[in-house]
Amino acid sequence: MDGSAQIEIEVLTSLAQIEPAEWDACACPEAADGGPPNDLFTTYRFLSALETSRSVGTGTGWQPRHLVARSGGDVIAVAPLYAKGHSQGEYIFDHNWAHAYERAGGRYYPKLQMAVPFTPATGRRFLTRPGWEEMGRAALVQGAVRLAEDNGLSSVHVTFCTATEAREGEAMGLMHRHSQQFHWVNGDYSDFEDFLAALSSRKRKNIRKERERAQAFGGEIVALTGDALRPEHWDAFWVFYQDTGARKWGMPYLTRAFFDRVQESLRDDALLVLAIRDGRPVAGALNFIGRDALFGRYWGCREDHPCLHFELCYYRAIDFAIERGLSRVEAGAQGEHKLARGYLPVATHSLHWVRDEGFADAIAQYLQAERAAVDQEIEVLTSWGPFRKANVEERE
């Protein structure tokens, strides 16, 4: 690395404007050995699937403005960046900020969002080639802020970044926000029963009852990945996803074509758990597979059966993680009901820059109070977790 090299920033309106190998050399250099990436969601194939399926782009409120940093013509850092016309599909909520800003006479939208659309999974957002971490990260931060300033945009938001990025971004003047979600952590369990042995007797019995009730729905449960996935499986899951999307968000975020892209280029990265009754899928849960984690993403059903949601989304995910030797399952945003099922609260991180200095000061004060509240909530919820007290103390 040449520390004196000049770094140039380019803004892309489509991933098609950069070679996949150039992007992935920054997004997932660990996958050069042919193994899975640490974070599938920032890979070229995943982000490109969102664009080519028109899940993001014109009419969605997510306009690609990806950043590329070059030194001597070589790509040394990239970042998934979008101009946002709303705050949907982000899972780090700033609706109140937007309302306050606009009540004061400002224009909050559009803003810039450095994130993976519709994906509340922690991962690197400042994607740098090995050896370029410090300079690449600084260039991307400066590039995003300059893009906002030059276009009169209200703010820049970097969501679900790593704890390391959050600390270093804060040192560069960005505001650091704490949130929380629930993860299951693999304690080197040999199987599901070994995991249950770590729980209190009451929680252990409750989970066994839930699994029994779920598996009595009148059919079979299958876990499919890779070549076991077929187009008809996505036809079924699309029905489930539409129903859930309509109830949660008013309309689905992803298009039907996205699931075709998953079949084409992401099926080795996907785990689809289906409940099948009388030869027809009646419920399903979609996960994505990282090098060391399983990421739960979507669930839906066409029939309601007791505890089937818990079985497909949480317990089958734990089964898969134990079988594959994965260190954790990230179960997505929200949901204190996950606590009783072995998923403990963890901190998540985001970074924020606001152009208006007065409004930025007000947000900084808010974030300081919010951080204390989130940290306290994590402590309290952890103490209420299902693990035997000795196990909790060991994990701490």
KARA-V172024 format. One record per pair of residues at least 12 apart in sequence whose ideal C-beta (glycine too) atoms are under 7 Angstrom apart, sorted by the first residue. I is the first residue (numbers start at 1). J is the second residue. D is the distance in whole Angstrom. If there is no record, write none. Layout:
# KARA-V172024
{{I,J,D} {I,J,D}}
This chain:
# KARA-V172024
{{1,131,5} {1,132,6} {5,71,4} {5,72,6} {7,69,5} {7,70,7} {7,71,5} {7,135,7} {7,139,5} {8,70,5} {9,67,6} {9,69,6} {9,139,6} {9,143,4} {10,68,4} {10,70,7} {11,65,5} {11,67,6} {11,147,6} {12,64,7} {12,66,4} {12,68,6} {13,64,6} {13,65,7} {14,51,6} {14,64,6} {15,44,6} {15,47,6} {15,48,5} {15,51,6} {15,66,7} {18,68,6} {20,44,4} {22,75,4} {23,44,4} {23,78,6} {24,43,6} {24,44,5} {25,75,7} {25,129,6} {26,75,6} {26,77,6} {26,78,5} {26,127,4} {26,128,6} {26,129,5} {27,42,5} {27,43,5} {27,44,7} {27,78,7} {27,127,5} {28,43,5} {29,129,7} {29,130,6} {30,291,7} {35,291,6} {36,269,7} {36,289,6} {36,290,6} {36,291,5} {37,290,7} {37,291,6} {38,290,6} {38,291,5} {38,292,7} {39,123,4} {39,124,6} {39,290,6} {40,269,5} {40,288,5} {40,290,6} {41,116,4} {41,119,5} {41,121,6} {41,123,6} {42,80,6} {42,116,6} {42,123,6} {42,124,7} {42,127,6} {45,265,5} {45,266,6} {46,266,7} {47,80,6} {49,258,6} {49,261,4} {49,262,7} {49,265,7} {49,266,6} {50,117,6} {50,258,7} {51,64,6} {52,261,6} {53,255,5} {53,257,4} {53,258,4} {53,261,5} {54,255,6} {54,257,7} {55,253,7} {55,254,5} {55,255,5} {55,258,5} {56,82,7} {56,117,5} {61,84,6} {61,85,4} {61,86,5} {61,88,7} {62,82,5} {62,84,6} {62,117,5} {63,82,6} {63,83,4} {64,82,6} {65,81,5} {65,82,6} {65,83,5} {65,112,7} {65,147,7} {66,78,7} {66,79,7} {66,80,6} {66,81,5} {67,79,4} {67,81,5} {67,140,5} {67,143,5} {67,144,6} {69,136,6} {69,139,4} {69,140,6} {69,143,7} {76,128,7} {76,129,5} {76,132,4} {76,136,5} {77,126,7} {77,127,6} {77,128,4} {77,129,7} {77,132,6} {77,136,3} {77,139,6} {77,140,5} {78,127,5} {79,114,5} {79,125,6} {79,126,6} {79,127,6} {79,140,5} {80,114,7} {80,115,7} {80,116,6} {81,112,6} {81,114,5} {81,144,6} {82,113,5} {82,117,7} {83,110,5} {83,112,6} {84,109,7} {84,110,6} {84,111,5} {84,113,5} {85,109,5} {85,110,5} {86,109,7} {88,249,7} {89,117,6} {89,118,4} {89,253,5} {90,113,7} {90,115,6} {90,159,6} {91,120,4} {91,333,4} {92,159,5} {92,177,7} {92,179,6} {92,350,5} {94,157,7} {97,363,6} {101,154,6} {101,359,6} {106,154,7} {106,356,6} {107,154,7} {108,154,5} {110,153,6} {111,153,6} {111,154,5} {111,155,5} {111,157,7} {112,144,6} {112,147,7} {112,148,5} {112,153,6} {112,156,5} {113,157,5} {113,159,7} {114,144,6} {114,156,7} {114,157,7} {114,158,4} {115,159,4} {115,160,7} {118,253,5} {118,254,7} {120,160,6} {120,181,7} {120,332,6} {120,333,4} {121,160,6} {121,295,5} {121,330,6} {122,160,5} {122,162,6} {122,348,6} {123,160,7} {123,162,7} {124,162,6} {124,165,7} {125,158,5} {125,161,4} {125,165,6} {126,140,5} {126,165,6} {137,168,6} {138,172,7} {141,169,7} {141,172,5} {141,174,7} {144,156,5} {145,353,6} {148,355,6} {149,355,7} {154,354,7} {154,355,6} {155,352,7} {155,353,6} {155,354,5} {155,355,6} {156,353,4} {157,350,7} {157,352,5} {158,350,6} {158,351,4} {159,350,4} {160,348,6} {160,350,7} {161,349,5} {161,350,6} {161,351,6} {163,349,6} {166,349,4} {166,351,6} {169,351,4} {174,351,4} {174,352,6} {174,353,5} {175,351,7} {175,352,4} {175,363,6} {175,364,6} {175,367,6} {176,349,7} {176,351,6} {177,350,5} {177,352,6} {177,367,5} {178,347,5} {178,349,7} {178,370,7} {178,371,4} {178,374,4} {178,375,7} {179,348,5} {179,350,7} {179,374,6} {180,345,5} {180,346,7} {180,347,6} {180,348,6} {180,374,6} {180,377,7} {180,378,5} {181,332,7} {181,333,6} {181,334,7} {181,346,7} {181,348,6} {182,331,5} {182,335,6} {182,338,4} {182,339,7} {182,343,4} {182,344,7} {182,345,6} {183,328,5} {183,329,7} {183,330,5} {183,331,7} {183,343,6} {183,344,7} {183,346,5} {184,318,6} {184,328,6} {184,329,4} {184,331,7} {184,342,5} {184,343,5} {185,328,5} {185,344,7} {186,321,6} {186,322,6} {186,326,6} {186,327,5} {186,328,6} {189,322,5} {191,322,6} {192,318,6} {192,319,6} {192,322,7} {195,318,6} {195,322,7} {195,342,7} {198,387,6} {198,388,6} {198,391,5} {199,342,7} {199,386,5} {199,387,6} {199,388,7} {200,386,6} {200,388,5} {203,340,6} {203,386,4} {206,340,7} {207,341,7} {210,307,4} {210,310,5} {211,311,6} {211,315,6} {213,306,5} {213,307,4} {214,306,7} {214,307,4} {214,308,5} {214,310,6} {214,311,4} {215,311,7} {217,275,6} {217,277,7} {217,305,4} {217,308,6} {218,277,5} {219,275,6} {219,276,5} {219,277,3} {219,278,7} {220,276,5} {221,273,7} {221,275,5} {221,311,7} {221,312,7} {221,316,7} {222,274,5} {222,276,6} {223,271,6} {223,273,5} {223,316,6} {223,320,6} {224,272,5} {224,274,7} {225,268,7} {225,270,6} {225,271,5} {226,267,6} {226,268,5} {229,263,6} {229,267,5} {229,270,7} {229,272,6} {231,263,6} {233,272,6} {233,274,7} {234,259,4} {234,260,7} {234,263,6} {236,281,4} {236,284,7} {237,259,7} {237,272,6} {237,284,5} {237,286,6} {238,256,5} {238,259,6} {239,302,6} {240,283,7} {240,284,5} {240,300,3} {240,301,6} {240,302,7} {241,254,7} {241,298,6} {241,300,5} {243,300,5} {244,298,7} {244,299,6} {244,300,4} {269,288,6} {269,289,5} {270,286,7} {270,288,6} {271,287,4} {271,289,6} {271,294,7} {271,320,6} {272,284,6} {272,286,6} {273,285,5} {273,312,5} {273,316,5} {275,308,6} {275,312,6} {282,301,6} {282,302,5} {282,303,4} {283,301,4} {283,303,7} {283,308,5} {283,312,6} {284,300,6} {284,312,7} {285,299,5} {285,312,4} {285,313,5} {286,298,5} {287,317,6} {292,326,6} {292,327,5} {293,326,6} {293,327,6} {293,328,5} {293,329,7} {293,330,6} {294,317,6} {294,320,6} {294,321,5} {294,326,5} {294,329,5} {295,330,5} {296,313,6} {296,317,6} {296,329,6} {296,330,7} {296,331,5} {296,332,5} {297,332,6} {299,312,7} {299,313,5} {310,341,6} {314,331,7} {314,338,7} {314,341,5} {314,343,7} {317,329,5} {318,342,7} {331,343,5} {339,381,6} {339,384,6} {339,385,6} {340,386,6} {342,386,6} {344,382,6} {344,385,5} {345,378,5} {345,381,5} {345,382,6} {347,374,7} {347,378,6}}
